[in-house]
């Protein structure tokens, strides 16, 4: 009984260089039995999981990739520091050191350091197939003899050698419980760091000579052939931009085709059905507002982001596993370095033009905390597709002849403000440390569908379960304020007597410097409801500017679900018809106010009221500029809270609102 309980408490740490296949091995071992959180004190993702073998449970920790466990807090990324600290604290009962067999010499330097910790270790010799394709012949038994610990050859992406690895873990940890002898490289003759490093490299060289041989005729690999094209001086940038276009099309446009399905389905299940049930039992209106409109509305909002974020994570995982992301970062790095950011920061910012939420989530692919944070602070200034609906409405009212020019100017303004933000944060808050640019280009590999699904699923689950909590909390507050009337009644959404409308009237004088007069208080309310999602501004203005009655139809669950399913084919057809317009900038005939109103599902009189309430083209442009720059929507804020904590989410809110107000008032 004691031995059995002891075996269940064993912890295995996976450690290795970046791009060695460590996370693929982790996913293959643990499958769906994974937990995602943050390491203590930081917002770096901590992945752990369990697997069972021979009636024994094991806990596996997937450590961030690192080249060394000698901590240098000034130069190492926070990911590397976490891996270093975990190993040095000896929190694991067993270390599985994952080596890229095709880059054995580089990986063994870390192995030499791991031996000195005294923790039992197994070497997982991964990517054996890649090594063979390069003409490398590895004798894993000779390698085991040289290292003095078990060596298991495998191909983690295919599951080859997995059972052998699990058997070796059982023998190493539960039966023999051996501890290898440290290499003792730190002898009296190595009285300085340089001498110790030299000794390690000499040891690595000796091990490679004993365990590895190369074919006399070295064949050019497929990766090298592909890189001749992808990294070509002339073709590199066009190829990169083409791949980014495909990424954007798939993640945003194709993903968006399923938004209505998730939105309508979640609305039917979590908003309309609870409201019908609560009203059928004569529940108090405040309970309906809290549970159906508040909590249910929050769940509906979170659900509407699932397809876009899932499509983004799927496409990013594919590009990472294939090996293109590292090359893309290399291609665009020089341009991004001008902002103090690595090349990989370009991808999240591009995604931001579709939706800021996946843009923030994609920033976690950057290795350094400062780079992730600055990219996250830039992302909300990328003009997303939701803002475009507001632009179209006002362009139809004021910019019939030059609407495209105005919208383009707004997009450019967002980019310039994002660059300004990055520059100021780098100079004043997070100065970049000088470091040389060294990038490893992994071989091109075709990922398995299982690994792509695992990567996508766990990233998506992290957003839904963690960022979703913050989103729902804010939506509950805003929806209750929008439903609560000044007379204490509920059910006053987007009406003059709602508490939110009263707040808008009270705060309107603060916006008078940017041309919003007291009688135009609905524009202020639109700013608040825009926190739900920027396109909600249109619905708010339509509801408050017109006196149309609410002709809500009787709720039918089956009809709603059928509408959700039907929306998929309709939206996919629209995507296919607009492949040449990924940003949706083709606004059609803006002079046709009836057509614009019908497309936006608003009353045509709303456009006439907008023309009366705002001070001409200047007033309209100032309002659009404010909508572009002011606070991120609650979903984006929830993502920032998940990635960087409430402090930086608050900073993003304060900074973006300040910038928006200064720009709007200054024009």
Residue, then its C-alpha position, 0 to 999 in steps of 0.5 A: x500500500x505504501x509503495x503504491x501510494x508513493x508511486x502515484x506521487x512521482x513527478x517527471x519533468x520534460x526538458x530540452x532545447x526549443x524545437x526538439x519535439x518536447x511538447x509533442x512528446x508531452x501531448x503524446x504521453x498525456x493526451x487530453x489529461x492535461x492541466x494549464x495554469x500559470x507558473x507562480x508569480x508570472x503569467x507564463x503558461x504551466x502545462x502538466x498532465x498525467x498518464x497511466x502505465x502498468x497500473x501506475x499514474x505519473x505526473x508530467x511537467x512540460x518545462x519551457x525550452x531552454x539551452x542551459x540551466x545556468x541562470x542568467x536573469x539579465x539575458x535569459x527569457x522568463x521561460x528559460x528562467x522557469x525551466x532553470x529554476x525548476x530543475x535546480x530546485x530538484x522538484x522532479x523525481x525523474x528528468x526526461x531530457x528530450x534531444x533532437x537526434x538531428x542536432x545531437x551535439x547542440x542538445x548534449x550541452x544541456x544534458x551535461x548540466x542536467x547530470x550535475x543535478x544528480x536527479x535520475x534521468x532518461x534521454x529521449x532521442x527524438x526525431x530519429x527519422x530526421x537524423x536518418x534523412x540527414x545521413x546521420x547514424x546514431x548508436x543509441x546503446x553506445x550513447x547510453x554507455x557514454x552517458x551512463x543513463x538509459x537512451x530511448x530512440x523515438x519519433x514522438x510525432x508518430x508515437x514510435x518508441x513511446x511504449x519503450x519510453x514508458x517501460x524505461x521510466x517504470x524501470x528507472x524510477x520505480x524499480x532500480x531508482x538509480x541516480x547517475x554519477x555527476x560528470x564532475x566537470x567542475x574540477x580544480x583545474x576548471x577554476x573559471x567559467x570559461x574553462x568549465x564551458x570548454x570542458x563541457x564542449x570537449x565532453x560533448x564532442x567525445x560523446x558524439x564521436x563515440x555514438x554518431x557517424x555521418x555518411x560520406x555523401x551528405x544528401x541535401x535535405x528537403x528542408x534545405x531545398x525548401x529554404x532555398x525558395x522560402x528564404x530567397x532574398x527576392x522571394x522571402x518577403x512576398x512568400x511571407x506576406x502570402x502566408x500571412x494573407x492565408x493565415x488571416x483569411x483562415x483565422x478571421x474570415x473562415x473562422x468568422x463564418x461560424x460566429x453566427x452559429x455559436x452566437x445564435x446557439x449560445x443565445x438560444x441555450x443560455x439567454x433565451x431559454x433561461x429567460x423563457x423558463x424564468x418568466x414561465x415561473x414568474x421569477x422576479x425581473x432582476x433575476x432574469x436580468x442577472x441570469x439570462x441577460x447577464x450571465x447568459x449574455x456573457x457566455x454568449x459573448x465568449x462563445x462568439x469568439x470560439x471559432x475565430x480563436x480556434x481557427x487562429x490557434x489551429x493555423x498558428x499551431x500548424x505554422x509552428x509545427x511545420x517550421x514556418x513561424x521561425x522562418x517568418x520571424x527571421x524574414x520580418x525581424x529587421x523591420x520589427x527590431x525598429x520597434x524593439x520587438x522580434x519578428x514573431x510579433x508581426x503575426x499577432x498584430x496582423x491578426x488584430x485587424x480581424x479581431x483583437x482577442x486572438x491578437x492578444x492570445x497569439x502574443x504568447x508565442x513570443x519568448x520574452x515577457x516584455x515583448x509579449x506585453x508590448x505586443x499586447x498593448x499594441x493589439x487594441x489599436x489595430x482596427x478590428x472588423x467590429x469597428x468597421x460596422x461603425x465606420x460604414x454607418x457614419x460613412x453612409x451619413x457623412x462620407x459618401x464620396x470619400x468613405x474608403x479614404x476615411x476608413x483607410x485613414x482610420x486604419x493607418x491612424x491605429x497603426x501609428x498610435x500602436x507604434x507610438x505606444x510601443x516606442x513610449x513603453x520601450x523607452x519609459x517602462x520596459x527598456x529592451x536589453x541589447x542582445x544579438x539575434x540568433x534564431x534556430x531554423x527547425x527542419x520542416x515537419x508535417x504535423x499530425x492531426x492529433x498534435x494539431x488538435x491537442x495544441x489547439x484544444x488546450x489553448x482554446x480551453x485556456x481562453x474559455x475557462x480563464x479569460x471567459x470569467x473576466x468577460x462574463x463578470x464585466x458583461x453581467x455588470x454592463x447588462x444589469x445597468x442597461x436593463x435596470x431602469x431609473x424607476x427600479x424596473x428591469x427590461x429597459x435595454x437600450x432605452x432612455x430610462x435605463x441606468x446606463x442611459x442615465x450614466x451616459x447623460x450625466x457624462x456627456x458634458x465630458x465629451x463636449x470638447x469632441x463635439x458631443x452635445x447634451x442632446x446627443x447623449x445616445x452617442x455617449x451611451x454607445x461608447x459604453x455599450x461598445x465595451x461589449x463589442x464595438x459593433x454594438x455601438x450601431x445597435x445602441x444608436x439605432x435603438x436610442x435615436x429611433x422610437x421603433x417598437x420592439x417587435x420581438x418574436x416568440x422564442x422557439x428553441x428549434x427554430x433558433x438552432x436551425x437558424x444557427x446551422x443555416x448561417x454556416x453555409x450562408x457565411x461560407x458563401x460570403x467568404x468565398x465571394x470576398x476572397x479579394x477583400x479580407x478586411x471587408x473594406x468594400x463598403x458598397x454604395x454608401x449613397x444608398x442609405x436604405x441599403x446600408x440600413x438594411x445591411x446593418x439591420x437598423x432603421x433608415x431614419x437612424x442615418x438621418x438622425x446621425x446627420x443631425x446630431x453630429x457636427x458635420x464631417x468633422x464631428x463624425x470623424x472625431x467620433x470614429x477616431x474615438x471609437x477606434x482608439x478608446x478602451x478595448x472591448x471586454x473580450x480583449x480585456x479578458x484576454x489581457x487579464x489572462x495573459x498579463x493580469x489585472x494591472x496591465x489590463x487596467x493600464x491598457x484601458x487607461x492608456x487607450x482612453x487617454x490617447x483617444x480623448x487627447x486625439x479626439x479633443x485635439x482635432 
